[in-house]
Amino acid sequence: MAHARDSFSDLTTRMATGAVIALVGLAAVWAGGWWFTALVALLVATLVWELVRMLGGAGQGAVVLGLLAGVTILATKLLPIWVALSLALCVALAAVVMLARHRRLFVVTIAMILLAGVGLILHRDSFGLTWMLWLVLVVVITDILGYFAGRLIGGPKFWPRVSPKKTWSGTVAGWVGAAIVGWAFMALTGVGAELVAISVALSIASQMGDVGESALKRHMGVKDSSNLLPGHGGVYDRFDGLLGAAFVLVIVESVTAFPPPPL
């Protein structure tokens, strides 16, 4: 019993912080438009600020690069795409000047963050509230079932060198949860069964986003991306899964018909 209490010692704090995040996020998702775009821009700016700090950048440089990244996200709503891409290039070039080390790692990571951020905005604008809720639920269910299954069932570790707490039981539970979400939205919207496969693929992408951030933190010797979110660490710690799923969803929507055609 003592071990079980230790496993869930942070649950109350996590749930309280998670509830606040959920309320703010759902309000922005529901409102859409500039409300949602502003939230994504704020998230991206904070993510880049945390990333620069993890990679050893100075505090002022982290703020500057974060602001540039946030402006880049806003620019996708206001300006031609080539202007937004130029701003994204400016973020990468500024990093070359401001960061003494890990420049290539920053450029690759910031490219994924920016693409995921733009993808979230385009997904909400193009497909509406229902499909935005589907994406969020896939990521949330993957995370929740992974958390509880990993602690209650335990078992072999998924990748102990990178993410010591992640288990195969939690990983598979996340896939099952995502499949159920896909099936529910398939029944709700009448689209084809491909949605279940896409949901599982995004669940895997969400988990890989989590593992990727864990690898980055382990490489840099830090426990959390920051201490902004009690019980969760930093914004990157909380939204790494959504970034991974959104990044892959951009690819899915570029090469397939989304949503899948009706049965």
N, C-alpha and C positions, 0 to 999 in steps of 0.2 A: 504493500500500500504506500509505503514511503516513496518508493520509486515512481509510482503513478502520480503522487502529489508533486514530486519534483518535475515530472514530465510536463505537467500542466500549470507550473508555478507562475508562468507569465500569461496565462489565458485571460484573466480578468482585465489586465491592462491592454492586451491585444484586442479584446472584444470591444472595450470602450473606445479605443482609438479607431478601430475598424468601423464602428458604428458612425462616428463622425465623418470618416472618409466616405463611407457609403452614402450618407445623407447628402453631402456636398456633391459627390459624383453623380448620384441619381438625379439631383435637381438640375445639374448642368446637362446631363444626357437628355432629360425630359424637355428642357427649354430649347436645346439645340442652338443653331445659329451662332451668333457672336458669344453667347454665354459659354457654349461648349468649346469654341475656338479659344477663348480667353483662358479657360481652365487648362486646355492642352498646352497652350503657350507657357503658362505658369509652371506646369509640370516639367516640360522640356527644359525651361530655364533652370529650374531647381536641380534636375537630373544632371545637367552639364556642370553646374556649380559643384555638385557633389563629386562628379567624375574628376574634374580638374584637381580638387583637393585630395582625392585618393591618389592621384598620379603625381602628387608632390608640387602642384602649382601654388603660387602665392594667393593669399586671400583676395587681393584686389584683382588679380588676373582671373580668378575663378568667377568673380562677379561680372567682369566685363564679358567673358566668354558666355556665361549664362544669359546675360542680357541679349547678346548677339543672337544666340540660338532662339530665344523667345521671340525676338523681332523677326527672325527668319520664318517661324511658324505663322506669325500674323501676316507676313508678306504673301504667303501662299493664298490668302483670302482676298488680298487687295491688289496685287501686282501680277504681271505676266510671269509664267513659270520660270522663264530664263532669269528674271530679276531675283526671284527667290533662290534659284540655284546659285546665282552669283553671291548672294549673301551667305549661303551655306559654305561656299568656297572661302569666303572671308573668315568664317569661324575656324576653318581648318588652317588657314594661313596664319591667323592670329595665334593659334596654338603652337605653331612652329616657332614663333618668336617668344612666346611666354613660357613654354615648357622646356626645361633643360633636358628632360628624359621622357621616354615612353611616348614619343610623338606619334609614331605609327599606330600604337595601340589606341591613342586618343582619336585619331582620324577615323579608324575603322569603327570604333564604338559610337562616335558622334554621328557618323553617317547612318548607322542603324537606328539610333535614337530619333534623328530628324525624319527619316523615312517612315518610321513607325508613327511619329506624331502627325505627319501629313496624312498618312494612311487612315488614322483614326478620324480626322476631320472629314476626309473624303468619304469614308464609310458612313458616317452619320448624315452627311449632306446628301449622299447619293441613294442610300437605302432606307433611311428613316429610323424612327425610334425602335421598331420591333427588332430589326436586325442588329442595332447597337446593343440592345438588351441581351440578345442572344450571345453576342461576343463577350460581353461582360460576365454573363452567367457561366459560360464555358470556362473562363479563367477563374472565376470565384469558386465554382464547384470543384475544379481541379485542385485549387489551393486548399480548400476546407477539407475535402476528403483525404487529400494527401497528408495533411497535418494530423487528423484524427486517426486514420488507419495506420500511419507510421508509428504513432505513439501507443495505440491500443494493440495492434497486431505485431509490429516490429518485424524482425526477421532480417534477411540479408540486406546489406547496404547497396544502394544503387551505384554510387561512385565515391567510395569513402575517402579517397585522396583529395577530392575536390569539395564534396558536400557531405560531411560525416553523418549528418542527421537524416539525410534522405534515404528511404528504404524502397525496396521493390514493391512491398505491399502498398505503401502510399502512392507510389508511381502508378501502379495498375489501378488502384482505386480511383485515381484522378481520371484515367482513361474511361473507366466505366461510367463515372459521373458525367463526363463530357458527352458520351454516347447517349445517355439518358436525356440530357438537355437537347441534343440534336434530334432525338426521336420526338420529344415533346413539341419542339418548334416545327418539325416536319408535319406532325398531326395538326398543329395550330394553323399553319400557313398553307398546307397542301402541296408543298414542294417535294421533290424526289428524295429517295433514300440516300443520295450522295451527301446530303447534309450531315448524316450521322458520321460518315467517313471524314468530312471536312472538320466536324467538331472534334473528333479524336485527334486529327492532325494538328489542330490548333492547341489542343491540350498538351500534346507532346512539345510543340513549339513553346508553349508557356513554361513547361518544365525545363526546357533547354535554356530559356531566358534566365530562369532562376539559377541553373547550374553555371551558366556563363558568368553571371554576376558573382557567384560564389568563387569561381576560378579567379576572377579579377581581384576580388578582395584577398584571397589567399596569396596570390602573386604579390600584392602590395603590402601584405602583412597587417591588414586592418580587419576588425570584427564587423563593423557596420559602415555603410556609406556615409552616414552622419547620425546625429541623435535628434533629428527633427520630430520623429514620430514615436512617442513612448510605446514600448512593447514591440515595435516593428523595426527600429533603427532609423534608417533614412528613407527618403522618397524612392530611391532606386531599389532599396530592399523590398519595398511594398509593391512597386509597379514593374519589377523586372519581368514577371510573367506576362503582364498585359503587353509590354513592349515586344516580347518574343512572339506572342500570338498576332499582334497587329502587323509586325514585320512580315510574317508568313502570309497573313491574309492579303496584304498588298499584292504578293506574288500570285496567290490563288485567284484574286479578282482580275488580275491582268491576263491570265492565261486560260481561264474558264468562264463559263456563263454563271454569274452569281446574281441572285439566288438560283439554285438548281431549278430546272424546269419542273412543272407539276407532274405528278405520277400519271 
